[in-house]
Amino acid sequence: MNRFAPAVSAALARVTGSALGPCQSAVIRIGFSATWLLFLLREFPHRQEMYGPDGPWSWDLAQQLIATNRAFTALMWSDGQGWFEAVYTLAVVSSVLLLLGWRTRTLSVLFMVGVLSLQNRSVFMGDGGDNVLHLMAIYLVFTRCGQVWSLDARRARLTAAARARGEHVVDRVGPALWGVLGFALVAVTAGGRLDAVDPTAPTVLYVVWVGVAVRWAVERWARGREPRVLLDVVAAVAHNGALFVIMAEACLIYATAGWYKIQGSRWQDGTAVHYPLHLDYFSPWPALADLLAASGTMVMLVTYGTVIVQVAFPFTLFNRRVKNVLLALMMVEHAVIAVVLGLPFFSLAMIAADAVFLPTSFLRRLGGWAARARGRLQGRGGRATVPGPRGAGDDAAVGAEAGRT
């Protein structure tokens, strides 16, 4: 009992003291925003047929469905062509800015709005990866995903350096964004656009909007450290909770997929992989699919290997070495699916979800390689480095900077 209490106390201090997994949260931010951005750009010529007012899934059909499921989508606020183009453009721009890590707290909300608006408008557009992206877009709102590898982190470092020199730094962009987006949110609410939808999305929008205002007011007017510490604890708990949910979601996806496969006769006899390789819809490279399907042994190994990896992965999280091996196998599997079966965005979404389990040491090395490559491209001639592990105070500083936006 005496040993149990200190362990619990240390765990609580760790969860409430800082936002854990800064590299992992940055990677999933980059992964999901890049996946959505690439999808929107690839489907840009076909956007009218997929999500536009004149698509096969007509405005009337969408209205009937949304009246039943009460899903949030800004595209149902107007059936005009101009409004559709504005929402699609918002989705593209928010993806780019979130990818770069600019004002991540605000942009993660706009990213969520873009994802929900398009996907809920036409629910039959997608290949499975859209469901993952749908959920992760909501979870990202609660994370401090701009602690590293972002313009927010760079701005926080420059601001801290300027204040250390005694300079007075005023952030005008954050309050301006808060005011403009708050006015839009209140106007939409007053116009009754949110009355018929599920309250989850509007609640998230208002919680973030009010939370940013409280953070800004505390930073500006609070005299003691207690209010700032309290807000840091709340933000850290929300971040760590969201990161845990993302991990649990990924494990649940693999566990359910694996156990459902076990119940299928084709997976039991080792021939399940053979059939999608011979479907024209999933054969962008027929010669490659035929080459893989030509070997019965290969088909059997891939079939059984897929089931074993998916079922076993959640149970290997407490063994780093085994977990890392299975994680690498799953990422390779998704890369093969992207090429052989022509499902690039499903694979990118799953790889982005898998990235939350990547070791911090590997991600820091990856960041170091990227920094050195950027330094060479910029012709600096120096050796670029990545900052060492952040302490709780550093996380709080970057989180406070992101929270104000």
N, C-alpha and C positions, 0 to 999 in steps of 0.2 A: 504493500500500500504506500509506503514511504517513497519507493522508487516510481510508482505510478503517477503520483501527484506532480512531481517535477517534470515528468515527460509530457503530461497534459498541459501544464503551464507553459512549457517551452513551445509546444505545438500551437497553442493559442497566440503566444507572442509572435510566432513566425507568420501565422495567417493574418493577424491584425496589424503587424508592424510594417509590412512592405508588400508591394504587388509582386508576386512570384512569377517566375517564367517570363521575364521581359523579352528574351530572344524568341521564345516559342510564340508568344502573343504577337510579336512583330511579324514572324513568318506566316502565321495564319492570316493576319491582316493583308499582307502582300499577296499570299496565295489566293485567297477568295476574291479580293478586289481585281487581281489580274485575270482570274478565271471569268468573272462576270464581264469585265471590260472586253476581253477577247471574244466572248460570245456575242456581246452587243455589236461589236465592230464587224464580226463575220456575218451576222444576220442583218446588218444595216440595210442592204438592198431588199431584204424580205420582211422588213419590220412591219409594213402595212398588212401583209397577209397573216403575220403571226399575232400582232397585238393591236393593229389599227382598227378604226371604227368600221372599215369595210371588209374585215377579214372573215373567213368562214365561220369562226365563232363570233356571231354577230353581237351587236350592242344589246339587242333584246334578250338573247340567250344568256349573255353575261349578267344582265340585270336580274333575270329570274334566278340564276344560280346564287348570286351574291345576296339576294333577298332571303335565301335559305341558309347559306353558311355564314353570312355577315362578315365576309372577309374584307380586309382593308385594301383599297386600291384607289389611288388618286385619279386613275384613268376613267373612273366612272363618275367623276364630278362634271364632266362635259364630254359630249360626243363630237366636238369640233376637231378638225385636222390640226389646227394650230396648237391646241392644248395637248394633243397626242405628241406632237413633235417636241413641245417644251418638256414634257415628262421624260421622253426618251433621251433628250439632250441632258437633262438633269441626271439621269442614271449614268450616262457616259462620263460626264464631268465629275460627278461625285466619286466614281470608281477611280478615275485618274488621280484625283487629289488624295483619296484615301490610300492609294498605292504609294504615293509620295510621302504620306504621313503629315499632311498639312492640316492643322486644326482637327486632329483625329476625333476628338469628342463630338464636334459638330458634324464632321463629314461621315462618321459612322452612322449617325442618325439619318442623314440624307441618303446614304448608301442603302440603309434598310428600307427607307421609303421607296427608293427606285426599284429595289428587288421585289418588294411586296406588291407594288403597283403593277408591274408588268406581269409577274407570275400569276397573281390572283385575277388579272383581267382575262387571261387565256390559260386555264389550268391544264390543258392537254398538251401544252408545248413543253417538252423536256424529255430527258432520257434517264432520270433517276438522280443525276447530279443536281438537278434543280431543287429537289427536296432537301438535300444536304445544304445547299447554298441558302435556301429559304430560312432554315433554322439557324445557321451560323451567322447570318446577317443580323438576326435579333440578338444573339449572344454577344457579338462583337461590340454592341452599344455599351455593354457593362464592363468592358475590359479597358485597361490602360495599354492599348496596343501601339502607342507611339513613344514608348520609353526609349527605344533604341531604333536605329536605322530609319529615321524619319526626320522631316523638316522641323517637327515639334521639338525633338531632342536637340537638334542643332540650335534652334532658337532659344531653348532653355539654357544651353551652355553659354551662348553669347550674352543672354540676359544676366545670368549669374556672374559672368566675368565683368560686365559693365557695372553691376551693382557693387562688386568687390572694389572697383576703381572709384567708387563714390558717385557714379552717375545716376541720374534719376531716369528710370525707364518707364514709359507709359505705353500700355497696350491699347491701341484704338481700334484695331481690327476685330478683336474678340467681342467687345461690347456692341460694335456696329452689327456684326453678324447676329448676335443675340437679339438685338432690337428688331432687325428686319425679319428674321425667322419667327420671332415671337409674335410680331404683328400679323404675319401670314397665318400662324397657328390659331390665334384668337379670331381672326377674320373667318377662317374656315369653320371653326367651331360655331361662331355666331351665325354663319350661313346655314347651319344644319347639316353640313356634309359628313359629320362624324356621328350623327344620331343613330343611324341604322347599322353601324358596323360594330363588331366585337370590341369591347372597351380595352383590350390588351394593348394594341398599337397606340391609340390616343393616350392611354395612361403612361406608356413609355415616353412618348413625346413630351408630355407635360412634366414628368418627373425629371427628365434630363434638363429641360428648359429652366425649371425652378431650381434644380440643383446647381446649374452653372451660375445662376444669379446669386444664390446663397454663397457659393464659393468666392465669387468676385467681391461681394460685399464684405465677407470676412477678411479676405486678403487686404482690402482697402481700409477698413475701419476698425477691425478688432484690435484691441490693445494688448491682450494677453495671448499666450501660445495655445491655451486650452481649446478654443474653437477651431483653430487650424489643425491641431492634433486629432480632434474628434472627426473632422471632415476627412483627414487622411486615413483614419481607421475605417470609416464607412466606405471610402473609395477602394481601399485595399481589400476589404471583405467582399465587396461587390465584384471586384476584379478576380480575386481568387475563387470565389464561388462560380463565376461564369466560366473560368478556365477549367474548373473541375467538371462542370456540366458538359463542356465541349469534349473533354476526355471520355466522360461517361457515354455521351452520345456516339462517339466513334466506336467505343467498345460494344455498345448495344447494336450498332449497325452490323458489325462483323459477327457478333454472337448469333443474332437472329438469322443472318444470311447463312451462316454455317450450319446451324441446327435445322433450318428448313431444307437445306441441300441434303443433309443426311437422310431425310425422310423420302427423298425422291429416288425412284428406281433407277433412273439413268445415272445419278451420282453414285448409287450403290454398286452398279456394275461397271463403273469407270468409263462410260461412253458419253457423258453429258457434254463435254467440251467439243465433241465431234460435230454436233448439230448446228450450233451457231456459226461455225466455220463454213458451213455450206448454205447459209442463208444469204441471198443476194443483197438484202438490205444492210447486212453487217459484214460485207466483203468488199471494202474499198480496194484491196489488193488480192484478187482471187488467186494469183500464183502463189503468194506467200501463205494464204490460208490453206491451199491444197498441199503445200509442202509440209506444213505443220500437221495436217490431218492425215498425211500419208503413213505416218508411223503410229501404229496402234499402241505401242509401248509409251510413246511420248504423250499421246492423248490420255492414257490411263494415269500416267504420273502427274500430269497437270491437273486432271480431274480430282484425284485423291489428294494431291498436294494443296489445292485450293481449299478443300474442305478442312483439312488438318490445320492449315495456317489460320483460317478464319475462326475456327472453334477454339484453338489453343491460345490465340493472341491475348484475350483478356486475362487469362490465367498466368501469363508470363510477365506481367507488369512489375512484379516484385523481384524479378531476376533480370538485371540490366542486360547482361550479355545475350541471353536467349531472346529477350524482347527486341533488342537491336537487330538481331539476325532476322527474326520474323518481320520486323518493320521494313527492313531492306527488301525482303522477298515480296511483301505486299506492294511496295512502291514500284518494284520492277514489274510485278503482275499488272498493275494499273497502267504502266507505260506500254506494256505489250498490248493490253486491251485497247488503248488509245490508237495504236498503229494498226493492229490486225483487224479489230472489229469496227474501227472508225467511230469511236466514242471519246473524242479528246476532252470534251468539257466534263463529262462524268468522271473521267480519270483524273483530270486536274483538280476537281472538287474533292475527290477522295484522297489524293496525294496531299492537298492542303490540309485536310482533316488529320491525316496521319502525321503531319509535321509537328503537331502539338506534342508528340512523344519523342521527338528527336533530342539527343543529348545536348546539353548546353555547351559542353566543350567542343563538339562538332560544329555547332552553329557559330560559336565564336571564331573558330578556325575559318569557317566559310565566310564570315564577315571580314576577317583579316585578308583573305584572298581577294575578296571584292574590293576592299579599300586599297590594296596594293595595285590591283588592276586599274582602278580609277585614277590613282596617282600617276601611273605610267601613261594613261590616256591624256591626262592633263599636262604631261610633260614636266612634272615637278622635279623628278629625279631623286626625290627623297623616299624614304621608307615609310609608308602609311601604316598606322597601327590602329587597333581597336581598343577603346577604353576597357579597363579591367572590370571585374564584377562590381556592380553597384551596391552601395549600402542602402539602408532604409532611408536615410536623409536624402540621398540622390534620387531615389524613386519618388519620394514625396515632392521634391522640387520639380521634377519633370511632370509628375501627375498634376501638381497644382497649376503648372503652366498650361497643360492640355485641358484641365478642368475649366479654366476660365474661358475657353473658346467653345 
